[in-house]
Amino acid sequence: MLPVNPPKNASLNIVAVRKIYSKSLLIHYIDKVKVEDAGRTYWLARGEVIDLILFNNNRFFVNGDDGTRSEVMIERHYIRTRPDWSKRDNLLSLPSFKKQYRFKKDYE
């Protein structure tokens, strides 16, 4: 059986994002994220990330390629990284993906 959600209280690394353009708001926003934890990969919607932070006591972070690390926080109904001096540990600095892939090997 494939894991649906990460374990409670886990600290999870977001490694990629999927952005969508809203024609009504005229902005790009993060729709889904790719998360890695202890050799497992999770594809989570933005709302799932928010729920895991609020109700599952999970923490999410982004590692910058300059060695920095930034915690992900909730702002209104969006997610963002806590501001710091580096832009390399921001969610929007991560690689983008277009489709959500769910392969069994991602979970083994």
Beta strands, then each sheet from edge to edge (+ up, - down):
strand 1: 11-22
strand 2: 27-37
strand 3: 40-45
strand 4: 59-63
strand 5: 69-75
strand 6: 78-81
sheet 1: 3+ 2- 1+ 4+ 5- 6+
end
